[in-house]
């Protein structure tokens, strides 16, 4: 204490130091200083969507962009560098990742001139009018086209050199998406490591990402982890559902508790990087999702599970939840995918990962509490359930019979002589019955499926004197059931917390502590 006192010119200085010391100690203990430091300079986590184009009757680029804006989608990933879509995205606030298809790696990795030409044609030609934020070079190259693996890093470096030449290397990041299978022994995360046969490629790649401040792109699917480990990995754990402590996965080496599979997968990536002495590269989840429909071998590919997974995933990211190993870091995630790609080859699930059908009607309505309008796929606060086009009459009749029978839909209006009897065909009658059941069930998740022959629409199917149930005054009970989704556009509400708001929060608390100590310890001065 004497040593401290001698360094001050007066007792008042000493007391002022003590005041500052006490304030900093309290703030340090409360984590506020750390929180502000961690928040400053770090981009906010976001949820984006992948846009695959194996869709019959895909929206035109202009309509696609209008749809993205309507849904308040601010981040998209393209699997190529489609010129028409990039042009349509110009002068919007939508940020886009463009991709180099795997079949172009050979040319780009073998020639700096080809790489420079690709950057000029697919990036420089559109930026900054189109907000290209990153380039994904190839997709799961190390596990799907291993013959191209030696060209992966040369292609990335050649493209980066072209970005440098165009003075865009600080604005546009460059990386490559990997499959989760490049990591072996992923649980517990503390024991995870990269497949050592890939280290000659992965280590220099990580060093490049570290040097350029780029993320490690990973495609992470808890769905496949669950399917390959049924009986070991609980379904609830895969879907982000609340768990009792006894069901949480525990890493025996770190004693960290994992309440969901995605966090465990992300931490396995961080641990794998740490094993190679790389600790400053963030994980960007370039694909994650859950299929809404599958064949007999995929019984867990259902609308309810897809809705639950994607809704909880969105909440998890936008709540800044982080992971057990890095609670201060929250990986951004691109949902796979925007549209059901009906042109994809079997199995059935391959065509059913989308949040929307190709005609832009939602496959299901996401359920996320909070504020915001991201993915508000019921933009009219009113949705209806109708029969899909192209379904054979026998299948529709079976679904209609169920709705009016065991489903207890009110089918009185489609009886002869009633308002919705005409046109007298099974599709019209089925649509009315489906909507009656859907509205009766409070427009709940899974109530507009009928074994895959129904779909949700925001267009009122009422016609003439036929008023569909969704257009009528509904009961208080039903109102209560749907208010949780209608408040957010009957779909998704997200709590978006900006960097500024977090810093402001820390600042307010900081000054509250300052005021507290000034008042209560003013006698020191």
N, C-alpha and C positions, 0 to 999 in steps of 0.2 A: 504494500500500500504506500509505503514511503517512496518507493521507486516511481509509482504512478504520480504521486503528488508533486514530486520534484520536476516533473516534465510539464507542469502547468504553471502559468504565471500567477494564478490566483486560485483561491478556494472556489470561487464561482465557476471558473473554467472546469475544475475537477467535478463539480456537481453537474455541470452541463454535460460533461462526458458520461457521467453515471446515468443521466437521463437518457442520452442517446443509446448507451449500452443496454439499458433495460428495454427500451423500445425494440432494438434490433434482436435482442434475445427472445422476446416474446414473439416477434414476427417470424424469427427463424424456427422457433418451436412450433408455431402454428402452420408453417409451410407456405405462408403468404408470399414471402420474398421469392421462394423457390418457384411458386406457381406463376408469378409474374415473369420471372426470368425464363421459365420454360415456355410460356405462351408467346413472349416477344420473339418475332422473327420466324415463327413456325406457322405454316399454312394450316388453316382450319381443315379438319377432316370433312369429307363430303361423300355422298353416294352418287354414283353415275350409272349409266346403263351401256351395255354392249348392243350394237345394232348389226345383227346379221341380216343378210339380204336374200336368203333362200326362201323367199315368201312369194306365193302367187299373188298377183295384183298388189304388189308393194306400192305404198303411197308414193306419189311423185316427190322429188326432192323438195319442191316448194311446200307441198302439203306436209311432208315429213317434218320440216323445220317448224312450220306453223303448229303442228301437233306437239313437238318438243316444247315450244314456248308456252302453249296452252297448259301443258302438264308441269310447267316450271322446272324442266329438266335442264340443269346447267352444265353437265359433264357427260360426254359421250365418247365411246371408243369405236372406231371403224376398223374393219378387218382388212382394209386396203386404203387407198387414198382416192376414193371416188371423186372425180372432178366436179360432177354435177352437185353432189351433196356439199362439197366444200364451198362451191360458189353460193349455194343456197344459205349456207351458214354465215356468210359474210355480213358484217355489221350487226351481228347478234352478240349476246353476251355468253353464248354457249361455248364452252371450252372443249376441245376435241383432241383425242389421241389418234394419229394416223398410223397405219401399219404397213410394213414391208412384207408381202406374202412370202411364204417359204420358198416358192419356186423362183423368186428373184434374188435369193441369197448368193447363188453361184456367181451371177454377173456382177453384183455390187461388191461382194467380197474379193473379187478378182481384179477389180479395176477402180481406181480412184476417180477416173473420168466418169465412169458409169454412176458412181455414188454421187458425184457432184451434179450430174445431170438429173438424177432422181430428186435430190434436194431442190434444185432449181424448178423442176416441173411440178413437184407435189407439195412443196413447202413455201419457197420464196414467192411463187406465183400467187399465193393466197394470203400470206401473212403480211401485215397484222390485221387486215380486214376480217379474216377468219382467224379466230384465236386458237391456233395450234399450240398446244402446251407440251406435247411429247410425241416421240416416235417409238413405236413398238416394232422391233426388228425381228421378224419371224414370230412363230407361236409354238411353244413347247418343242423347240428344235432338238434339244438334247435327248428327248425321249421318243419323238415321233419320226424324225428324219435324221437319225444319228450320222448318216453319211455326210450331212451338211454341217455337222458340229464344228469341224476345223475352220470353217469359213465364217462362223458366227461372229467372233470377236473382230476379225479383219473387216467384216462388213460394218459393224458398229463403229469401229475407229475411222473407217473411210467416210461414213456418213457424218460423224462428229467433226472431222476435218473440214467437210463441206459446210457444216453449220458455222464453224469458226470463220471460214472464209467469207461467209455471208453475214458475219457479226450477229448471229442468232444463238450462239451456244449458251449464253446466259439466260435466254428466254425459253428455250425449248430443250427439254431433257430427252435423253435417249437411253433405252434399255431393251430388255427382251423378256417376254413372259415365259415362266417355267411351270411345268406340272409339279404337283406336290410330291410325286414319286421320285424326284431327284434327291429327296431327303429320306434317309434310312433310319429305322428305329425311332419314329417320331414321338412316341410316348413312352415314358415321361419326356417332356420337352428338353429337360436338362441333359438327356442322353442322346439327343438327336445329332445327326451328322450328315453331311453331303455324301452321296455315293462317291467313294474315293476314286473310282475310275474316271469320274468327271472332273476331279480337282484341277487337272492341268488346264481346263477351260474355265472352270468356275472361279478359281482364285484370281487370275488376271482380270476376269470380268468384274469381280467384286472390287478389286483395286481401281479399275476404271470408274466404276460407279461412285466409289468414295472420292476419287479425284474430281469428278465432274458434278458431284452433288445430286446424282440421279438415284431413283429408287430401285430396289430389287422387285421386279414384277413377278407375282405368283398367282397362279390359278388354283384356288383352294375350295374344295367341295366337301363339306361335312356329309352331304348325302352319300357320297361314295364311301367315305369312312364308315358310316353307319351300315351300309349295305354289305360291306366286306367284313364287318365285325359284329353282326347281329348276335345278340346274347351277351356281348361284352360291352359295347357302347350303347347306352340307353337312348331311345328315340328322343326323349325329352331333352337330353343333353345336346343332341344334334340340332334341335329346334329352338334353342335358347329359352326353353321353358324353365320356370323357377324350380329349383331342386332342393330337397332336404339335404342338410350337410352330409348325411350318410351316403348319398348318391353322387356327391361331387367327386370328380377325379382329383387325386392328390399326387403331386410329384414328390416322391419319397426323398429326393435329394435336396429340394428347395423348400418342401412343405407348403408350396403354393397350391391353392385350391382352384380347380378349373370348373366353372359352371356351364361351359359350352365348348363344343369341339373346335369352333373356329379360332377361339383364343389360344387353345392348345396348339393348333396348327401354326398360327402366327409365331408363337413363342418358340416352336421347334425350329422355325427359320432363323430367328434371332440367335438361338443357341448354336445352330449350325454355322452361322457366320462368325460367331465368337470363337468357335473352335479353329477358325482360320485367321484369327486375330483381326477381324473386321468388325468394328463396333459402331460405326458412324453412318451406316446405310439403312435407310428406312424401308419398310415393307409396304408395297402398294399391291392390294389385292385386285388384280385385273379381271378376275372372273370369280363369281360365287353365286349360287342360286339353288333352286329345288324344282324338279319337274312336277307339273300338275296332273300328268296323266302318264300311265305306263301300261305294259302288257302284264300277263299273269305272273311273270317273273319279277315284276317291280310293283308289288302291292302297296308300297309306301309312297309311290308317285301319285299323290292325290291333290286335289284343289285345297283341301284343308291344310295339309302339311306344307304345300308351297306358300300358301297365304301366311301361315304361322312363321315359317322360316324367314321369308323376305320381310314381313312386317317387323319381326324382332331384330333382324339384321339391321334394318334401317334405324330403328330406335337405338340399337347398341352403338352404331357409329356416330349418330348425331347427338347422343348423350355424352360423347367424349369418354366412353367407358374404358378405353385403353385395354391392356391385357395384364394378367397377374404379374408377369415378369417386367413389363414396362407400362405401368398404369398412367404414366405421363405421356405416352405415345398412343395415338389412335390411328390405325391404318385406314385410309380411304378405301372404298370398295366400289367396284363396278359390278352391278347385278347382271347376271347372264339369264335372260336377255330381254330386250324390249318387246320383240314380237315372237310369237310361235312361228318357227320356220317349217311350214307344212311341206316343203319340198325336200326336207332332209330324209335320208334313207333310214330304215329300221335300225334299232328297236323303236317302239312307239314313243318312248320318252324323248328321243332325239328331237322330235318335232314339237315338244310341249314344255319348253323352259320359259316361254315368254310371259310377260305381264299382260300383254295385249294380243288379241288376234290381229291378223294382217289388215283387217278393215278398221283398226284402231279402237274397237270395243274391248273393254277389259275382260280378261279371262276370269279374274276375281278382284274383289275390292280389298286392298290392303287396309290393315287396321293398326294405326299408330297414333297414340295420344300425344298431345303437345300442341305446338303452334307451327304454322307454316303451311305451304300448299304443294310441296314437292310431291310429284306423282299423284296429284288429286284427280284420280281417273274417273270420278263422277263429277264432272265440271258443272252439272246443272243442279246438284243437290237432289236429283231424282233419277232413279234407275229402274229398269224393267228387265224381266227375264222372258226371253222369247225362244222359239225353236230355231235351230240353225238351218241354214240353207243346205240343200243337197242330201238331207237325211231321208232314207227310204220310209215310205208310209207305214210299213209294219212296225218298224222300230219306234217311230213317233207314236203310233197308236198304243203300244205297250207302255210308253212313258206317260201318255195321256191318261190311260186307265189307272195307272198307279197314282198319279196326282189327284184324280177325282175320287179315287177309292181310299187306299191306305194313307195317302198324303193329306186327305181331308181338305183339299182345295175347294173353294166355292165355285162350282161349275154350272150354277143355275143359268148364267147369262149365255151359255153356249147351247142351251136346249132349244128345240124347234120353237119358233115364234118369238124368241127373246132377242135382245138387242145385239148380241155378238154371235148369233147363229150363222149369219152370212158374213163372208163367203163360207159356204158349207164344205169345208175341207179339213183334213186332219191337221195340217200345219197351222192353220188359223186357230182351230180349237185348242191345239196343244199349246200354242203361245199364250192364249188366255189362261189356260189351266196352270201353266208353268208360272206365269206372273202372279196368279192368285196364291199359289203355294209360297213363292218367293217373298211376297209382301207379308203373308201370314207369319212366316218365319223371321220377320224383322230384317229381311234382306241380309241374313247372316251368311257367314262364310260357308260355302258348300251347298247352299240352298238353291243354287241355279246351276245344276249339273245334269241330273237325270241321265246318268251313265254316258255323259259326253255329248248329248244331243241338244243342249240348251246353251245359251250365252246371254251375258249381261249387255244391255244397251242403254245409252242415255237418250235415245230418240223415243219419244212417246209413240207406241204402236196403236194408240186409239184411232178409230176411223168412223166417220159418220156418227151414228147414234151409239156406237160401241165404245164405251169408256173402259179402259183397262183398269184393274185394281190399283195399280200404282198411281193412277191419276185421281183416285177417289180419296175422300177424307178417311183417314185410318184411325184405328182405335188408339187410346192413350197408351195402352200397353205396347203396341207396336211402335208408337212414336218413341217411347222410352228406349226400346230395343235398338232403334236405329239412330238415335240422337248422337251417340258416340262417334258414328262414322259420318253423319251428315254435317256435323259441326266443322269438319275438315274437308268438305266437298265429298262426303260419304266415302272417303278413302283414306288418305294419308295425311297426318299432320306431323310436322317435324319441328323439334325445338332446335332452331339454328342459333348458336351462340357465337358471336364474332370474337375475333381476337381483341378488338377494342373493348367489347363488353366485359370480357374476363379481366382485362387489365384495369378497367374502370372499377370492377368489383373489388379487385385487390387494392386499388388506390383508395376507394371509399373506406375499406376496412383499415388500411394503413393510417389514414388521417383520423379515423375513430380512435385508434390506439394512441396516436400522438396527442389527441385532445384529452384522452383519459389520463395519460401520464402528466401532461401539462397541468391539468386541474388538480390531480391527487398528489403530485409531487412538486408542486410549485414552491413549496416551502424550502426546497433544496436550493432554489435560486435566490 
